[in-house]
Amino acid sequence: MTQFDLNCPLPLDQNNHITMAHGGGGKIMNQLIQNLFQSQLSNPHLDTLHDGAVFEIGSVKMAFSTDSFVINPIFFPGGDIGSLAVHGTVNDVAMCGAMPKYLSLAIILEEGFPVSDLEKIVHSIKSASEKAGVEVVTGDTKVVDKGKGDGIYINTAGIGEVMSGVNIRPKNVKPGDAVVVSGDIGRHAIAIMAVREGLEFSTTIKSDSMAVNHQVNSIINNGVSPHCFRDCTRGGLASALVEISQSAQIHIEIEEEKIPVLKEVNGACEILGFDPIYLANEGRFISFVKEEDAKKVLEIIPDSVLIGKVISDMQAKVTMIQPYGPAKIVDMLSGEQLPRIC
Amino acid sequence: MTQFDLNCPLPLDQNNHITMAHGGGGKIMNQLIQNLFQSQLSNPHLDTLHDGAVFEIGSVKMAFSTDSFVINPIFFPGGDIGSLAVHGTVNDVAMCGAMPKYLSLAIILEEGFPVSDLEKIVHSIKSASEKAGVEVVTGDTKVVDKGKGDGIYINTAGIGEVMSGVNIRPKNVKPGDAVVVSGDIGRHAIAIMAVREGLEFSTTIKSDSMAVNHQVNSIINNGVSPHCFRDCTRGGLASALVEISQSAQIHIEIEEEKIPVLKEVNGACEILGFDPIYLANEGRFISFVKEEDAKKVLEIIPDSVLIGKVISDMQAKVTMIQPYGPAKIVDMLSGEQLPRIC
């Protein structure tokens, strides 16, 4: 879960009902979280405004996170809801500077769901868990009536031990920090859209869905002291940067030309009217590190790119230098660009 | 999650699709778990066949469990889906002999769900968490399209530290052990059925939904070394006993006359054609303890009742002595008595 520190009333439809935008990863979702969950359930762990909670049990510092997956379609180029459910939670735990170790797995099935599809998904969970080095240790199965679900929804929660000496918090991000993105952005959302809308491109765009915990581990084990990590899921790179700028009260400046986007993804964005910086990813994250550590990160993750830096703590904002024209303010979207992307 | 050690093929409808019975807490659900999840994702933690996983991180022995809640109706006498989601996971962690400490909270909302209902539910989560002594430390919110959910589904996962010196496993249950149930059974299911079917009784039957971790804590802190705990949720007292008999390969004998059931619940069962031992509870558990410890448990939990004992390890079965006629075999139901009870 991520939160956003806005003190606005809940935006609702005229009858005070939940809208798709409340799950979109943008301002409206963040306001719901802030104004309802955060205000009612407030405690120091929930209030850190990060992807997972970090706390000590006995002498062990642990990270704990959860995500539900309601993606449509459930099978897509580069993955399925099963692998996604492993990657999403593994990555949230990794974003806390922890090595994810154990997962829970809770599945809500709609009556009539094909068992052959369930078998494929469980196989995919097994394979993704093995690659990430985590074990599914506990689970739950529920079935809901036909018409009260959409085939399958999956929840995973994950726990891991925070690596020694690591202290990751949005508030640790400081002026001068380098901003490094771990690879090209936008592929997950475009892969989903292509299936959903029946679009065909000259080459199939595969989701970037992957576990990034081994990359995080390498960064930390190679002597980098990261100030913060943040994965670019719902709301994309832009929302992740805005969240961090708000939490740390800092001004982040990125350069549009440096943001890695596949040519095919850019092409699809032009056709569909999307901006790649708002597209959801499931295997990409941002590292905020001291300027002198940026080079190490770039060496450790070959596809990573230095896209900007933190330029001051005078104002909480994100700006983007454009190749032509003035720098522009990067804001969160209000609602969602694409519903049910994860 | 609980598992059942049967090596049967998956029971399916004619077209190999999921049926409501796959979520019913009976044989069919257990076969799905055993034949698909257990066989694909097997590891020593998942294979212990208990309500939660127990493992060590560093020097700390921890318990971890998850449950999704898809109950219909979401508000019922004695609770709602929010308090239920706290109790269910708190209890699963407690069944491992652990003090639950932290919860994750993941909510799937259907487009159009009233925000006023969400507010009530979050308030109920807050109140139930405070009573149980746990904190919600991380969460997730998703929204699905109208017609792809049923208002609200909630998943919680919970972790806690296993209490010092405690070693709880179904396999620790031994001949001679006393079987103690913590209170009267069947109220949760009847409370739900009454709302669902519009039944009226002379007094309103309230769900037994409650957190039992303080009771578990008292048992352990008063010098009892429990061999196993098991909560009587989906599938009721009967399924919990059969699961333990199968896991421990023991013969449990209970006495029908000793099983505590409210007069109103018995009356409702007669009208509806239910057997109370199969009704779901959300605040009742069985303790398996040495015969000499039973008295202490009965003192610590005033409403608890000694209902039977483990009589041999010659055969895995549960039998029930009836006031009139011969003892009868207690088996799991095949499918479900009541769908979406939790």
Interface residues (C-beta under 8 A of the other chain):
Chain A: M1 L10 L12 N15 N16 H17 I18 T19 M20 A21 H22 G23 G24 M29 L32 I33 L36 F37 Q40 L41 N43 H45 L46 G52 A53 F55 I57 G58 S59 V60 M62 F64 S65 T66 D67 S68 F69 V70 K101 Y102 S104 L105 A106 I107 I108 L109 E110 E111 G112 F113 P114 V115 S116 L118 E119 V122 H123 I125 K126 S129 E135 V136 V137 T138 G139 D140 T141 K142 V143 V144 D145 G147 K148 G149 D150 Y153 N155 A157 I159 E161 P339 R340
Chain B: M1 L10 L12 N15 N16 H17 I18 T19 M20 A21 H22 G23 G24 M29 L32 I33 L36 F37 Q40 L41 N43 H45 L46 G52 A53 F55 I57 G58 S59 V60 M62 F64 S65 T66 D67 S68 F69 V70 K101 Y102 S104 L105 A106 I107 I108 L109 E110 E111 G112 F113 P114 V115 S116 L118 E119 V122 H123 I125 K126 S129 E135 V136 V137 T138 G139 D140 T141 K142 V143 V144 D145 G147 K148 G149 D150 Y153 N155 A157 I159 E161 P339 R340
